[in-house]
Amino acid sequence: MAVPAPLADIESSYVPTHPEEIHGGYDIRVGNFIRLQGTGRITPAGLVCGGICAATVLLATAVLVRAARGR
């Protein structure tokens, strides 16, 4: 799969700062005037921390819903 020209510049100049870093990017065009570009990077430890935070929020929400129904 060929990388679009704007992302090719980003990919060629990118040097990872961590050996297990995950890197991605996108380039979306809608018509002639709208263009969205973005890149991101994360480490496996960041993914684990994000999962723990999401689980904590969902658990807290479930406790609050159960407490509200009990009244």
Order of alpha helices (4+ residues) and beta strands (2+ residues): alpha-beta-beta-alpha
